[in-house]
Amino acid sequence: RAASGWGVGLFGSSGESAVVAPLAAEMQGNSKPPGDPEPSRKHLVQQASSAEHVVERRHLEHVEEHRTSMVARAPLEEQEKDVLGGELLDEAAALAALDSWESIAVALESNDPARQELALRQLRDWIVRGEADQAQAMSEVGDELVMMVMEANASSAEIQTLACAALFRMIEANTEFQGLAAFHHGVETLLTSLQEHLHSSAELAEAACWALEELTLSEDCCQEFVDFKGIAQVTLCLELYPADAGVQEAANLVIANIANCRGVREQLASGNVLFLVTKSMREHEGDPQVQEAVCKVIEHSCSSASLAQKLQGLGVAALLDTALGSHQDQLADSVQRAKDALRAALPY
């Protein structure tokens, strides 16, 4: 890795460390509380429980044994087919060769999009196995390398989606890693990907929004997000994929983070962003995770009297009552915080 020019460890230089450390400290104040994760789609879909980690690891070991046996049985010429022409080995053999973090990094550093796609898929899937894998992925592969692959393959929606998902898993709930990704222009990279492929891929829209939700926990990243027209793009996610609960939840959580940043929250007053937020709540009445995401938007937006007034005009009081009636056990606290914030902003 050192010879390849990508550096060793998490930080490439003392200057980089000096920038990331205060940003990570600032993000700590807005970080998620310790303990078990809330019952969010993000955690249910993207991160397995401890028991599931065991099952996942056993499954991966079984798949690896199967791939190894396939490679052993294949004739040598099949394993090496058309390497001179630049084509990959048989996919099973290629995946079997990605058996370490170093091998993933080497594949990502290649100029072969097919190899890079397989490596991103392996990277994304390996990080699910546990928190220790998240640290290894950052130290031995690195978020910057993933973003460079994104820049080199800007037209590939599949590579962009896999890279967004891998970045999300690399920085999730870790302020140090979020700070490092922010230093490497993660917000700009993700928004560039979103802009290029938003209209054609709901999967990419959701993956990019989950990664942006992690980064916009920082007020500095919120400002960068706004500067790069992020509100318009995430609003478009809500507009283009109204029936996709995953997109709606992730996009609303990004908006909730923007509403929680004092310096930029007033930007939500323009356009139709708050209308689409309340539309999410109406059209996904049966989905507690979408409902909770919108409750967070309401709670944080009500730090501004003007935003609270706009939300009141959109009928959020009745929407909160409906959410509470439908999901009393799951949303009682979230709805109450949103109601209290609305009441405090508009006491009369």
QUIMO-V785318 format. One record per residue. RES is the residue in one small letter. SS is DSSP state (alpha for helix, beta for strand, coil for the rest). Layout:
RES_SS, RES_SS
This chain:
r_coil, a_coil, a_coil, s_coil, g_coil, w_coil, g_coil, v_coil, g_coil, l_coil, f_coil, g_coil, s_coil, s_alpha, g_alpha, e_alpha, s_alpha, a_alpha, v_alpha, v_alpha, a_alpha, p_alpha, l_alpha, a_alpha, a_alpha, e_alpha, m_alpha, q_alpha, g_coil, n_coil, s_coil, k_coil, p_coil, p_coil, g_coil, d_coil, p_coil, e_coil, p_coil, s_coil, r_alpha, k_alpha, h_alpha, l_alpha, v_alpha, q_alpha, q_coil, a_coil, s_coil, s_alpha, a_alpha, e_alpha, h_alpha, v_alpha, v_alpha, e_alpha, r_alpha, r_alpha, h_alpha, l_alpha, e_alpha, h_alpha, v_alpha, e_alpha, e_alpha, h_alpha, r_alpha, t_alpha, s_alpha, m_alpha, v_alpha, a_alpha, r_alpha, a_coil, p_coil, l_alpha, e_alpha, e_alpha, q_alpha, e_coil, k_coil, d_coil, v_coil, l_coil, g_coil, g_coil, e_coil, l_coil, l_coil, d_coil, e_alpha, a_alpha, a_alpha, a_alpha, l_alpha, a_alpha, a_alpha, l_coil, d_coil, s_coil, w_alpha, e_alpha, s_alpha, i_alpha, a_alpha, v_alpha, a_alpha, l_alpha, e_alpha, s_coil, n_coil, d_coil, p_alpha, a_alpha, r_alpha, q_alpha, e_alpha, l_alpha, a_alpha, l_alpha, r_alpha, q_alpha, l_alpha, r_alpha, d_alpha, w_alpha, i_alpha, v_coil, r_coil, g_coil, e_alpha, a_alpha, d_alpha, q_alpha, a_alpha, q_alpha, a_alpha, m_alpha, s_alpha, e_alpha, v_coil, g_coil, d_alpha, e_alpha, l_alpha, v_alpha, m_alpha, m_alpha, v_alpha, m_alpha, e_alpha, a_alpha, n_coil, a_coil, s_coil, s_coil, a_alpha, e_alpha, i_alpha, q_alpha, t_alpha, l_alpha, a_alpha, c_alpha, a_alpha, a_alpha, l_alpha, f_alpha, r_alpha, m_alpha, i_alpha, e_coil, a_coil, n_coil, t_alpha, e_alpha, f_alpha, q_alpha, g_alpha, l_alpha, a_alpha, a_alpha, f_alpha, h_coil, h_coil, g_alpha, v_alpha, e_alpha, t_alpha, l_alpha, l_alpha, t_alpha, s_alpha, l_alpha, q_alpha, e_alpha, h_alpha, l_coil, h_coil, s_coil, s_coil, a_alpha, e_alpha, l_alpha, a_alpha, e_alpha, a_alpha, a_alpha, c_alpha, w_alpha, a_alpha, l_alpha, e_alpha, e_alpha, l_alpha, t_coil, l_coil, s_coil, e_alpha, d_alpha, c_alpha, c_alpha, q_alpha, e_alpha, f_alpha, v_alpha, d_alpha, f_coil, k_coil, g_alpha, i_alpha, a_alpha, q_alpha, v_alpha, t_alpha, l_alpha, c_alpha, l_alpha, e_alpha, l_alpha, y_coil, p_coil, a_coil, d_coil, a_alpha, g_alpha, v_alpha, q_alpha, e_alpha, a_alpha, a_alpha, n_alpha, l_alpha, v_alpha, i_alpha, a_alpha, n_alpha, i_alpha, a_alpha, n_coil, c_coil, r_coil, g_coil, v_coil, r_alpha, e_alpha, q_alpha, l_alpha, a_alpha, s_coil, g_coil, n_coil, v_alpha, l_alpha, f_alpha, l_alpha, v_alpha, t_alpha, k_alpha, s_alpha, m_alpha, r_alpha, e_alpha, h_coil, e_coil, g_coil, d_coil, p_alpha, q_alpha, v_alpha, q_alpha, e_alpha, a_alpha, v_alpha, c_alpha, k_alpha, v_alpha, i_alpha, e_alpha, h_alpha, s_alpha, c_coil, s_coil, s_coil, a_alpha, s_alpha, l_alpha, a_alpha, q_alpha, k_alpha, l_alpha, q_alpha, g_alpha, l_coil, g_coil, v_alpha, a_alpha, a_alpha, l_alpha, l_alpha, d_alpha, t_alpha, a_alpha, l_alpha, g_alpha, s_alpha, h_coil, q_alpha, d_alpha, q_alpha, l_alpha, a_alpha, d_alpha, s_alpha, v_alpha, q_alpha, r_alpha, a_alpha, k_alpha, d_alpha, a_alpha, l_alpha, r_alpha, a_alpha, a_alpha, l_coil, p_coil, y_coil
